[in-house]
Amino acid sequence: MEPTIYEAVGGYDALVRLAHAWHQRCLADPVASHPFGHPGQHPDHLARLATYWAEALGGPADYSAAMGDESHVERLHAGNGEHHDLDERAIACFEAALGDADLPDDPRLHATLAAYFRWGTGLMARHPDSPDDVPAGLALPHWSWDGPVTT
Ligand code: HEM
């Protein structure tokens, strides 16, 4: 059977490296650094982000089991107005981070991860007006080698 994206990238540890690399790229960017570094953000942000990505990419469902659902995550990102420039900068930082994180040198894997992140950024931007607009009980969305998983 074909490996999951989670397996192909190298599992949780590889996704933690990717989360760190993305965060470093964002912090170094004049636009993408703005959302980060405010007081009150979760101290385990990068581990939680990697756990979320693991689940979305075919790994264990630990985020949903222990941390939250999609509604929780989208509420964290909601209510900041439209911010297309920020989103594009964050996507560019992610694409650069793919080269920083010591991942398998596999162009299909890199393209799949980049497509996932672009899609995910769109999901996070769905509720610009208020976190109250995010419906309750959303399931964490999954991404496959063929794009979004629809159940
Ligand atoms: C424009 C792009 C993005 C920006 C600027 C951004 C920013 C942030 C910030 C500032 C936090 C910390 C929130 C807090 O603790 O108060 C956060 C948490 C998080 N973000 Fe994003 N994010 C972006 C895209 C994404 C994408 C594409 C995903 C998933 C595919 C994602 C998943 C998460 C998760 C899982 C958390 C942690 C939630 C938790 O603490 O349980 N983010 N993000």
Boltz pocket constraint, residues with backbone or C-beta under 6 A from the ligand:
constraints:
  - pocket:
      binder: B
      contacts: [[A, 32], [A, 35], [A, 36], [A, 40], [A, 41], [A, 42], [A, 45], [A, 48], [A, 49], [A, 52], [A, 53], [A, 67], [A, 68], [A, 73], [A, 76], [A, 77], [A, 86], [A, 87], [A, 90], [A, 91], [A, 116], [A, 117], [A, 120], [A, 121], [A, 122], [A, 124]]
      max_distance: 6.0
